[in-house]
Amino acid sequence: MTEKTILRALKGEVLPRPPIWMMRQAGRYLPEYRATRAQAGDFLSLCYTPELAAEVTLQPIRRFGFDAAILFADILLLPQALGAELWFTTGEGPRLSTTVTMHDVEALKPVAAIHETLAPVYSTLRILTEELPPETTLIGFAGAPWTVATYMIAGRGTPDQAPAHALKAQDRETFQALIDRITEGTIEYLSAQVYAGAEVVKLFDSWAGSLTGQDFQDFAVAPAARIIAELKARHPGLPVIAFPREAGQGYVGFAKATGADCVALDNSVTPEWAAGQVQVDGCVQGNLAPGHMVTGGQALIDETRRVVSAFSGGPHIFNLGHGITPDADPENVALMIRTVREG
Ligand code: CP3
């Protein structure tokens, strides 16, 4: 059998058409997702019930035939496994108990204890290795330490990550201890995902864009570099995708500085700029604006062709620049895939 297209792109191969998957491809824009989520009762029960989490992971593969499936879980399961309380209130997003003092960090569970909570996630991956079509790549993931820390410090999502920036400024020792604990937990979590069947792992640093100057080096680049080096030591040849969202100029050289095999791009950069500045170092992923999944039409077709064409000279995995939103139309997803595959 020829190698899976996503794995070929991650090795640097330039394919005639880019392989495609989509951030948040299992989600509320799909009626079948909403039905399974209702069956689970709530979002966290869905994440921790392997048969149902595997089912929603498979739904977009059945419907659209994406080239990759991403594990259905959440970046906030790791803080929960480290001992933070986590709950989701409908319409308000995630809530966590806060971790803001050295005492709070020391009260977290040891990294080796995370598997007690996360075992169902590994079961989901094992089910998927059996049930996915042979051509579909299975992607595992975790949040990057800075992004996870912003939620643990604030106890919720924040528009500007102010509480995390304040702790970084006021109590560097506690902040660094928290980053280190998350970094070590992420290594164990992703390594266990690989043992359970993930063929690629992706690090989501959704709030990397709010780190500037030396902070970007210390808290976006350095933790990613440490995680990737350790994962590659344990799992030689494991491909890693890094997503330092809204990093802007920070995208330049990010793959080399962290050891990532692919850098995922958001919509704050144009594909033409990124082809010249980022793709020169290897595979890139992205970066159609998710709004086209709501609005569709000729603009969707034109922008999809533009992204494909801008990145056609190098290794590329087609994706959105961020997750698809609940108000998206599944017909537009099908149109995007047809345009990528047929031109
Ligand atoms: O991409 C996928 O299909 C895989 C599953 C996945 C989810 N979350 C499922 C989810 C992945 C990879 C994530 C990552 C994630 N989670 C990130 C990083 C990527 C990003 O979007 O920037 C972040 C910051 C989170 C934290 C999180 N989880 C938030 C802020 C929210 C609420 C926002 C929302 O859309 O409601 C979630 C909930 C969540 N995670 C949902 C899904 C499908 C929606 C929950 C529902 O069904 O009600």
Boltz pocket constraint, residues with backbone or C-beta under 6 A from the ligand:
constraints:
  - pocket:
      binder: B
      contacts: [[A, 22], [A, 23], [A, 24], [A, 25], [A, 26], [A, 27], [A, 28], [A, 37], [A, 43], [A, 70], [A, 71], [A, 72], [A, 73], [A, 74], [A, 75], [A, 76], [A, 93], [A, 94], [A, 141], [A, 157], [A, 204], [A, 206], [A, 323]]
      max_distance: 6.0
